[in-house]
Amino acid sequence: MNPEADRRRLPRTPKRVWFLTGLALASAALLILTVLWPTWIEKAFAVDPDRGDGSLEWILTSVAALTMVGFGWGARVQWRRWTTRLQPSPGPEPSGQGAGGPSS
């Protein structure tokens, strides 16, 4: 068969995979932002919730890292489920040919 025609027949990637991937990327962006510019919270919202000791930034960095890993793992699980469903299932074995070869 034509591989191009097979590609056109594949179902679209589930929205859940894209959603979880997007959340993982957003968490990664928040993580990078907080690591590179730790005072962005004070500058963006004009408040100093941790009174300059940086504890809020460390909490935010930890939460962003954990959510990035969690959403990334969730996207991977959903992707694997989807690609597993696309695999053709093995057909029935030919009669008289079991797992150990021909019957004696």
Steps between C-alpha positions, in 0.01 A plus 500: 500500500593861464654636826364848426146363478552314830609823669187678381283228654654531848268653756588839643700520821261520797438846640593374847858435383531856366336646810737320738798586281398866503467497879843338532651766273330779696637354824846479344477865392396602851788297643753662267356847563524458877853360488632771266304794647412422863344840573244490220213452746586821684540693175193359323254534788663782700486294820767335715323199653815341645656829616807451284622165634426311176295222659202558270724472196645168624150367566387614155808342340434170678131499407580585137758221481261245651209601278725496194604143578142398581346650188785367286450152641125526443555604138740208453248253644222633276731491196600139572135397540413666170792350307434157649144514369636579154717188493344219300402213723665168422280274299409146599778246478483258209326175594730223615780748578493570875767669703712183507479423130303224331310261727646157538 
